[in-house]
Amino acid sequence: MLRERDREREMAGVDDDDKGIVCVTGGTGFLASWLIKKLLQHGYSVRTTIRSDPDKKKDVSFLTNLPGAPEKLQIFNADLEQPGSFDAAIEGCIGVFHVAHPIDLEDKEPEEVKTRRAINGTLSILQACLDSKTVKRVVYTSSASTVVFNDKGLEEMDESTWSDMDFIREHKLYAASYMISKQLTERAALKFAEEHGLDLVTVIPSFIVGPFICPRCPGSVYTSLSMIFGDKDQYRFIANAPLVHVDDVASAHIFLLEYPDPKGRYICSALEVTNYQMSEYLSARYPQYQIPNADSLKEFEGGIKYSGLSSKKLLDAGFKFKYGLDGMYDEAIQCCKEKGFL
């Protein structure tokens, strides 16, 4: 039995060298769960936080069944609304990946309520990292929405660029309050880290595509496959989309935890495609699906034009993207098929 388990761990790429304990917040999410999987493969012991589930209705078997999880994964209850609830999970860790963020894309709550919760929760996590005396670095997960929304007319944006919050509000963009709270939270985290001498970097992923281990189809995966699903309401979100594979984003998080001296923000975006390019690509690669043609996409013209995103800073540090468009879509489609979404 032991040899069989060792064989399974070897096939899964699990490294037996113990690299220390790290914490991942929001462990049931798309990126966080994939990051946990990668960290276990890399030989880390992982603690992750999920919101309290008194009725025990939440299925976390997709985490507990990961290779290496029985020995090296611990699950803690914590909530961004409860400052101090992350302390136990962080105590003794060498690194913390703060991925969790309140999600309310339909704006059921006022913008200021979500923002206050996100900032207060994040600052309490960063304070716990300071108090631990063991956390060497925090990697905070931001979003491309903190960069791309403005009218500066730049051909390409880098980490020095921030979205214009007034621009977001004026154009009444979908999930506007999420974008604003995400930016204000990242700014608050960077400011706290600078003021308190905490080693913190932020990862700014673009549209995350690829397979998933969580039970639900992640929103970014569904939207990226909207031409296959036939959901016209989603086409406008990929009109000029910067994309990145989930595995590359997780790898970038680990890379920046281990990199000798990272500084500030890092954009993580592999490539960009337009609606027309996407239509042409999907039609050629997946002829079994009815993909909308170029003419039918004309009604989605005239929206906000996004500038390109530069990952030069991350690449100059030595990171390499592993996946292109084929890997993103082949694996996303296969995963959706296996889980019954397609």
C-alpha positions as CSV (number, residue, x, y, z in Angstrom):
1,M,0.0,0.0,0.0
2,L,2.8,2.4,0.9
3,R,4.7,1.6,-2.3
4,E,1.5,2.2,-4.3
5,R,1.0,5.6,-2.6
6,D,4.7,6.5,-3.3
7,R,4.1,5.6,-6.9
8,E,1.0,7.8,-7.1
9,R,2.9,10.7,-5.6
10,E,5.7,10.2,-8.0
11,M,3.3,10.1,-11.0
12,A,1.6,13.3,-9.7
13,G,5.0,15.0,-9.4
14,V,4.9,15.4,-5.7
15,D,8.3,16.4,-4.2
16,D,9.1,14.6,-0.9
17,D,11.5,17.4,0.2
18,D,9.6,19.4,2.8
19,K,10.1,23.1,1.9
20,G,8.2,24.4,4.9
21,I,4.6,25.5,5.7
22,V,2.7,28.0,3.6
23,C,-0.8,29.3,3.9
24,V,-3.3,29.9,1.0
25,T,-6.4,31.9,1.8
26,G,-9.7,31.1,0.1
27,G,-8.8,27.5,-0.7
28,T,-12.0,26.4,-2.4
29,G,-11.6,29.0,-5.2
30,F,-10.5,28.3,-8.8
31,L,-6.9,29.7,-8.5
32,A,-6.4,29.0,-4.8
33,S,-7.3,25.3,-5.2
34,W,-5.0,24.9,-8.2
35,L,-2.2,26.7,-6.2
36,I,-2.6,24.3,-3.4
37,K,-2.2,21.4,-5.8
38,K,1.0,22.9,-7.2
39,L,2.4,23.7,-3.7
40,L,1.9,20.1,-2.6
41,Q,3.7,18.9,-5.8
42,H,6.5,21.3,-5.0
43,G,7.0,19.8,-1.5
44,Y,5.3,22.4,0.7
45,S,3.1,21.7,3.6
46,V,0.0,23.7,3.0
47,R,-2.6,25.3,5.3
48,T,-5.6,26.7,3.6
49,T,-8.6,28.7,4.9
50,I,-12.2,28.3,4.0
51,R,-15.3,30.1,5.5
52,S,-16.9,28.4,8.4
53,D,-19.4,25.6,7.4
54,P,-21.3,24.7,10.6
55,D,-23.7,22.4,8.7
56,K,-20.7,20.7,6.9
57,K,-22.5,20.9,3.6
58,K,-19.4,22.2,1.8
59,D,-17.6,19.4,-0.1
60,V,-13.8,19.9,0.2
61,S,-12.9,16.4,-1.0
62,F,-11.4,17.9,-4.2
63,L,-8.8,19.4,-1.8
64,T,-8.4,16.5,0.7
65,N,-8.0,14.0,-2.2
66,L,-5.1,15.8,-3.8
67,P,-1.8,13.8,-4.0
68,G,0.1,14.6,-0.8
69,A,-3.0,16.2,1.0
70,P,-3.5,13.5,3.7
71,E,0.0,14.2,4.9
72,K,0.6,17.8,4.1
73,L,-2.7,19.8,3.9
74,Q,-4.6,21.3,6.8
75,I,-7.9,23.2,6.4
76,F,-8.7,26.1,8.8
77,N,-11.9,28.1,9.1
78,A,-11.4,31.8,8.7
79,D,-13.5,34.8,7.4
80,L,-12.4,38.2,6.1
81,E,-15.2,39.6,8.2
82,Q,-13.6,38.3,11.4
83,P,-10.2,39.9,12.0
84,G,-7.9,37.5,13.8
85,S,-9.6,34.4,12.4
86,F,-6.6,33.8,10.1
87,D,-4.0,33.9,12.9
88,A,-3.9,30.2,13.7
89,A,-3.5,29.2,10.0
90,I,-0.6,31.7,9.5
91,E,1.3,31.0,12.7
92,G,4.5,29.2,11.9
93,C,4.2,29.7,8.1
94,I,7.2,30.8,6.0
95,G,5.0,32.2,3.3
96,V,1.4,33.3,2.8
97,F,-0.6,33.5,-0.5
98,H,-3.5,35.8,0.0
99,V,-5.9,34.8,-2.7
100,A,-9.3,35.3,-1.0
101,H,-11.5,38.3,-1.9
102,P,-15.2,39.0,-1.5
103,I,-17.0,38.1,-4.7
104,D,-20.3,40.0,-5.4
105,L,-20.4,40.5,-9.2
106,E,-24.1,41.4,-9.1
107,D,-23.5,44.3,-6.7
108,K,-25.9,43.0,-4.0
109,E,-23.9,45.0,-1.4
110,P,-22.8,48.6,-1.6
111,E,-19.3,49.1,-2.9
112,E,-18.0,50.6,0.3
113,V,-19.2,47.6,2.3
114,K,-17.3,45.1,0.2
115,T,-14.2,47.4,0.0
116,R,-14.1,47.8,3.8
117,R,-14.4,44.0,4.3
118,A,-11.7,43.3,1.8
119,I,-9.3,45.9,3.2
120,N,-9.9,45.1,6.9
121,G,-9.6,41.4,6.3
122,T,-6.4,41.8,4.2
123,L,-4.8,44.1,6.8
124,S,-5.6,41.7,9.6
125,I,-3.9,38.9,7.6
126,L,-0.8,41.1,7.0
127,Q,-0.7,41.9,10.7
128,A,-0.8,38.2,11.5
129,C,2.1,37.7,9.1
130,L,4.1,40.3,11.0
131,D,3.2,38.9,14.4
132,S,4.1,35.4,13.4
133,K,7.8,36.3,13.1
134,T,8.2,33.4,10.7
135,V,6.5,34.6,7.5
136,K,9.2,35.7,5.1
137,R,7.0,36.8,2.2
138,V,3.4,37.5,1.3
139,V,2.2,37.0,-2.2
140,Y,-1.1,38.9,-2.8
141,T,-3.3,38.0,-5.7
142,S,-4.6,41.1,-7.5
143,S,-6.3,41.4,-10.9
144,A,-5.8,42.9,-14.3
145,S,-8.8,45.0,-13.6
146,T,-6.5,47.1,-11.4
147,V,-4.5,48.1,-14.5
148,V,-6.5,48.1,-17.7
149,F,-9.4,50.5,-17.2
150,N,-8.6,54.0,-18.2
151,D,-8.5,56.4,-21.1
152,K,-4.8,57.1,-21.3
153,G,-4.5,55.7,-24.8
154,L,-1.4,53.6,-24.0
155,E,-0.5,50.8,-26.4
156,E,0.8,48.7,-23.6
157,M,0.4,48.9,-19.8
158,D,2.8,47.8,-17.1
159,E,2.9,47.6,-13.3
160,S,3.2,51.4,-13.0
161,T,-0.4,51.8,-14.4
162,W,-3.5,51.8,-12.3
163,S,-7.1,51.7,-13.5
164,D,-9.1,55.0,-13.2
165,M,-11.8,54.3,-10.7
166,D,-13.9,57.3,-11.9
167,F,-13.6,55.8,-15.4
168,I,-14.9,52.5,-14.1
169,R,-17.9,54.1,-12.4
170,E,-18.7,56.4,-15.3
171,H,-18.9,53.5,-17.8
172,K,-20.9,51.4,-15.3
173,L,-18.7,48.4,-16.0
174,Y,-19.9,45.0,-15.0
175,A,-18.5,44.1,-11.5
176,A,-17.4,47.7,-11.1
177,S,-17.5,47.5,-7.3
178,Y,-15.4,44.3,-7.4
179,M,-12.8,46.0,-9.5
180,I,-12.6,49.1,-7.3
181,S,-12.4,47.1,-4.1
182,K,-9.7,44.9,-5.7
183,Q,-7.6,48.0,-6.5
184,L,-8.1,49.7,-3.2
185,T,-7.2,46.5,-1.3
186,E,-4.0,46.0,-3.3
187,R,-3.0,49.6,-2.7
188,A,-3.7,49.2,1.0
189,A,-1.7,46.0,1.1
190,L,1.3,47.6,-0.6
191,K,1.1,50.6,1.7
192,F,0.9,48.5,4.9
193,A,3.9,46.4,3.7
194,E,6.0,49.5,3.0
195,E,5.2,51.1,6.3
196,H,5.8,48.0,8.4
197,G,8.8,46.5,6.5
198,L,6.8,43.4,5.4
199,D,8.1,41.6,2.3
200,L,5.0,41.6,0.0
201,V,4.6,41.2,-3.8
202,T,1.4,41.3,-5.8
203,V,0.6,39.1,-8.8
204,I,-1.7,40.7,-11.4
205,P,-3.2,37.9,-13.5
206,S,-5.2,38.6,-16.6
207,F,-8.2,36.4,-17.7
208,I,-7.5,32.9,-16.2
209,V,-8.3,30.0,-18.5
210,G,-7.7,26.2,-18.2
211,P,-8.7,23.2,-16.2
212,F,-10.1,23.3,-12.6
213,I,-10.4,21.0,-9.7
214,C,-13.2,22.9,-7.9
215,P,-16.7,21.5,-8.4
216,R,-18.2,24.6,-10.1
217,C,-17.2,26.0,-13.5
218,P,-15.2,29.1,-12.7
219,G,-16.6,32.4,-14.2
220,S,-13.5,33.2,-16.2
221,V,-13.4,29.7,-17.7
222,Y,-17.1,29.9,-18.6
223,T,-16.7,33.3,-20.2
224,S,-13.6,32.3,-22.1
225,L,-15.6,29.4,-23.5
226,S,-18.7,31.5,-24.1
227,M,-18.5,31.0,-27.9
228,I,-18.6,27.3,-27.3
229,F,-21.4,27.5,-24.7
230,G,-23.3,29.9,-27.1
231,D,-23.7,32.6,-24.4
232,K,-23.8,35.9,-26.4
233,D,-24.0,38.0,-23.2
234,Q,-20.5,37.0,-22.4
235,Y,-18.9,37.8,-25.8
236,R,-18.3,41.4,-24.9
237,F,-16.0,40.4,-22.0
238,I,-13.6,38.6,-24.4
239,A,-13.7,41.3,-27.1
240,N,-10.0,41.9,-26.7
241,A,-8.9,39.5,-23.9
242,P,-5.5,39.1,-22.3
243,L,-5.4,35.4,-21.3
244,V,-3.3,33.2,-19.0
245,H,-3.4,29.5,-18.1
246,V,-4.3,28.8,-14.4
247,D,-1.2,26.6,-14.1
248,D,1.1,29.5,-15.2
249,V,-0.6,31.8,-12.7
250,A,-0.1,29.3,-9.8
251,S,3.5,28.8,-11.0
252,A,4.1,32.5,-11.0
253,H,2.9,32.8,-7.4
254,I,5.3,30.1,-6.3
255,F,8.1,31.6,-8.4
256,L,7.7,34.9,-6.7
257,L,7.6,33.3,-3.2
258,E,11.0,31.7,-4.0
259,Y,12.6,34.5,-6.1
260,P,15.5,36.1,-4.2
261,D,14.4,39.7,-4.2
262,P,11.1,40.5,-5.9
263,K,9.7,44.1,-5.7
264,G,6.1,45.4,-5.9
265,R,3.7,44.3,-8.6
266,Y,4.0,41.7,-11.3
267,I,1.6,41.3,-14.3
268,C,1.0,37.7,-15.3
269,S,-0.5,37.6,-18.8
270,A,0.6,35.2,-21.6
271,L,-1.2,36.5,-24.7
272,E,-4.1,38.5,-26.1
273,V,-6.7,37.7,-28.7
274,T,-9.6,39.6,-30.2
275,N,-13.2,38.3,-30.7
276,Y,-12.5,37.7,-34.4
277,Q,-9.2,35.9,-33.7
278,M,-11.0,33.8,-31.1
279,S,-13.8,32.9,-33.5
280,E,-11.4,31.9,-36.3
281,Y,-9.2,29.9,-33.8
282,L,-12.1,28.0,-32.2
283,S,-13.8,27.2,-35.5
284,A,-10.6,25.7,-36.9
285,R,-9.6,23.8,-33.8
286,Y,-13.0,22.6,-32.5
287,P,-15.2,22.2,-35.7
288,Q,-17.6,20.1,-33.7
289,Y,-19.0,23.2,-32.0
290,Q,-21.1,26.0,-33.7
291,I,-18.8,29.0,-33.2
292,P,-20.2,32.4,-34.2
293,N,-18.6,33.9,-37.4
294,A,-17.0,37.3,-37.8
295,D,-20.2,38.9,-39.2
296,S,-22.2,37.8,-36.1
297,L,-19.7,39.4,-33.8
298,K,-20.0,42.9,-35.3
299,E,-22.7,43.9,-32.9
300,F,-20.1,43.6,-30.1
301,E,-17.8,46.2,-31.7
302,G,-17.5,49.7,-30.3
303,G,-17.0,48.8,-26.7
304,I,-14.1,49.9,-24.5
305,K,-10.7,49.3,-26.1
306,Y,-8.2,47.7,-23.8
307,S,-4.5,48.4,-24.0
308,G,-2.0,45.5,-24.0
309,L,-0.6,44.1,-20.8
310,S,3.1,43.7,-20.5
311,S,4.6,40.8,-18.4
312,K,8.1,41.9,-19.1
313,K,8.9,42.5,-15.4
314,L,8.0,38.9,-14.6
315,L,9.8,37.5,-17.6
316,D,12.9,39.5,-16.9
317,A,13.0,37.9,-13.5
318,G,13.3,34.5,-15.2
319,F,9.8,33.3,-15.3
320,K,8.6,31.4,-18.4
321,F,5.0,30.8,-19.5
322,K,4.4,27.1,-20.2
323,Y,1.0,27.4,-22.0
324,G,-0.3,29.0,-25.2
325,L,-3.8,29.1,-26.5
326,D,-3.9,25.4,-27.4
327,G,-3.1,24.4,-23.8
328,M,-5.5,26.8,-22.3
329,Y,-8.5,25.8,-24.4
330,D,-7.8,22.1,-24.9
331,E,-7.5,21.6,-21.1
332,A,-10.5,23.8,-20.3
333,I,-12.7,22.1,-22.8
334,Q,-11.6,18.6,-21.7
335,C,-12.2,19.5,-18.0
336,C,-15.7,20.9,-18.7
337,K,-16.5,17.7,-20.6
338,E,-15.3,15.5,-17.8
339,K,-17.3,17.5,-15.2
340,G,-20.4,17.5,-17.3
341,F,-20.5,21.2,-18.2
342,L,-20.1,20.5,-21.9
